[in-house]
Amino acid sequence: MKLLKVFFILQALMITPLLLSSSEANNVKACYSMFRPLENLALKIKGHGGTWELFEKREIFRKHAIVGLHADSKITALIFTINYLCESQEIMPMNEVAGQVVPTMAEKGLEGFIEYYLVLAHELEEIKGWAKYAEYFKANHKRKLDIGETKTTIDNAKQYFDRYKALATKLKKTNDVEGVAKDGKALIADIVQFNTVDPLLIQANFENAQIPQVSNLLNIADEM
């Protein structure tokens, strides 16, 4: 009976995103439609090695290749976060950790949850962190995002993708080493700043930061 209960809980968490109303599903689709041109612009550059490759390719720029590496990394992270906003317009998406700890918590309760993982030789503080995340996910996974606010985030992000493209173009067509390095460093700093002031990016980064680093927990799930 307990296994059946866990099965239904897990199925409910996984199926809920598929039961969105037409307007809700349209919000997800609209978000992706707004963001895809920006994402594709960056992916076209990254598909050829990114700005790091462009720095490395020309000897005069090579000493600043680390700038390209960090610029690529910041753009990649921004792509990930905005895609997360699109995916999670109507609900916090299920992840591997939640897929294990939420049903386990529902089946066993807090004390049983802790005892269960203690028997599997995990540290108490680590288990408490998993329990805290299970409760957090259950309490927040039905939250919604505002498509208008999401559009504002994407509109504001456009400048960083345009600057990324401009950086790549300058690396190909100019010899202004110090100017290009300066542009790259400014882009990196401004993307970092953008993540600290945009409300939805702050929320997305916070939600993803709550997910515990639990590779050993997931390995147990695979073995079971």
Secondary structure, DSSP 8 states (H G I E B T S, - for coil): -HHHHHHHHHHHHHHGGGG--HHHHHHHHHHHHHHHHHHHHHHHHHTTTHHHHHHHHSGGGGGGHHHHHHHHHHHHHHHHHHHHHHHTSSS----HHHHHHHHHHHHHHHHHHHHHHHHTT--HHHHHHHHHHHHHHHHHTT----HHHHHHHHHHHHHHHHHHHHHHHHHHH---HHHHHHHHHHHHHHHHHHHHH-HHHHHHHHHHHTS---HHHHHHHHH-
